[in-house]
């Protein structure tokens, strides 16, 4: 179950979104490698939690090495990890371009793939407003104490208010050479296409 909070857009520069409310995921916990390894171990894995954590830790190290070697790393049904370049400003000519003057830095990015593509997540995700009280059953009739039913089960292809955005801000000031698909930072909108980008 994915719970969400409602957040008011206070960005006066965005006339269409300003003053309106958008959904934002409510995160109850951040699971680290140790906790992930323990969960994997409890699902009838023949490997100990320590062994699984060691493998995951090594995987992180090698993914970083491959990315810094200029390669993309694809974990099937999870994401394609790649390096993006954040430009500081453009150069008038190729000869004028320099790393020191024109490049602000590099960052790791990820694009959902396989089972985690938006088209697949929308079919499986169950959405519920955070803090919604449990329904009471009276004489065979189900009622909600606050008079609303905010639970939605799958099938929704729309999402508002940055609920699928991590990072954001002005990350495309000068273009990003590692970008495919589309992402709008800071505007609180998700285009809903399958090439969804996550800045880490």
N, C-alpha and C positions, 0 to 999 in steps of 0.2 A: 504494500500500500504506500503510495506516494502522497504525503501530506504537503499542503501549500499554505503560505501566508499571502495576504493581500498587501501590496505596497503601493503607495501613492507616488506618481511620477511628479517630481518637483523641478524638473528641468524646464525652465522657461524658454529655452531656445528651441525646444521641440513642441511646437504649437499643437500638433495633432494629439500628442500623448499627455501634455501638461495637465495636471489636475485629475487625471484618470487613474483608476486602480488596476493593477496587473498582478498576476499570480507569480509567486516566487517559491521554489521548493523549500520546505522546512527540513533542515538537516538535523537529525537528533544525535548523530554520532559520526565521527571519522574513524574508520577502521584502518589500522596500520598493518604492516606485513606480519607481525606476530599474531594479531587477532585473525587475519585472513588465513594464515597457516593453520591455526587452531580449528577454524571452522571447516577447512578442507579436510583436516584429519578426522573430524567427527563424522564426516559423511562416508564412512566405511572405506577410508583410504588405507591401503596397506603400508603407507609411509607414516612415520612419526611426524608430529608437528614441527619438531626441530629440523628434521630432514627437509620438509617442505619449505620451511622458512629459509634454510640455507640455499635451496635451489632458487627461490624467488629473489633472494638477495643477490646471488650471482647473476641472475637474469637482468636485474636493474643495472648492475655494473657493466655488463656487456652491451646492453641496449644503448647506454650512454656512449660507450666506445664506438659503436657502429654509427651512431648519429654524428659524432664529432669527426668521423671519417667520411662524412658526406653521403651516408646511406640512409634510406628509409627503412623502418622496421615495422612489419605487419604482424600483429597477433590476431589470428583469425577469430572472427566473431567478437572482437573487442575494439581495436583501433589501429590505425596506421600512424606511427610516430614519425615526425620529421622535423627538420630545423627550418625556421623562418628567419629572415633577415629584416630587422627594423631599420629603415633608412631615416637619417636625420634630415637630409635635404637632397634635392636632385642636383646633378652637375650639368653645366651648360654643354659640355662636350665630354666624350669618352676620356680624352687626355686630362681633363680637369678633375676627374673622379679620383678620390683617395679614400681608403678605409677610415683614416683618422678624421677627415673632414665630413664625409658623407654617410657613414654608417654609425648608427647609435648602438647597435648590439645585435646579438642573436638570441633566440629563445626556442625552447622545445614546444612543438605544437602537436595536436593529435586530431585525427578525423575518424569518426565512428565508422565501423565496418561490420558487415554480416548481421548477426542478430541484434546488434546495438544501433543499427541505422534507424533513423526516425520512423521510417515506414513500418518497421517491425516493432519498435517500442510502443508506438501508438496503438497497436493491436493488443498489447499485453498489459499496458500500464493501467492501474487503478488509481484515480485521483480523489482526494478527500481534503476538505478544508481543515487545517490544523486547529485543534481545540473544539471541533464539532462534538456535541454530546451524543452519547449512545441513545438510540431510539428505544422508546418504551412501547410495550405491547399491551393494549387494553381491550379485552373482549374481542380478540381476533383482529383488532385494528391497530396498525403500526403508526405511531405518532412521533414527531421530533419535538423535544422540549422547546427548541428555539424557533420552531416553525419553518425550518428549511431543510432541504436534503441536498447536500453539496457533493455527494459521492457520484463519480462518473467512472464507468468501466470501459476502458479501451475505446478504439474506434475513432478517437478525436484526432483530427489532423491539424488543429490549430493550437497555438500556445502563445501567451502574451507576457509582456513585462520581463523579458530576460530570463525566463525560467530555465532556459537551456544554455545560459551563457556563463562561462567562467572566465574571469579576466576582464575583458571588455576594455573600456576607455578608448583613448585615441591611438590604437596600435597600428593604424594604417596611414600614418602621417605622410610617408613618402613611398608607400607601396611595400608589399611583402612578397619576396621572390618565391617563398614557399607556399603560397596560397592558391588553392583551387576551390571552386564553389564560392559561397558568399557568406559574409558575417558582418553584422552591424554592431559595433561596440558602443555601449553606453546608451543606446536609444531605447533599450527595453523591448526589443522585438526579436522574434525568431522566425526566419523565413520558412522553416519547416522542410527544407530540402534534405536530401540524403547525404550530401557532402557537408555535414555539420562539423564546424571547427571548434576545437577547445584549446584555449591558450593556457599552458601550464607554467 
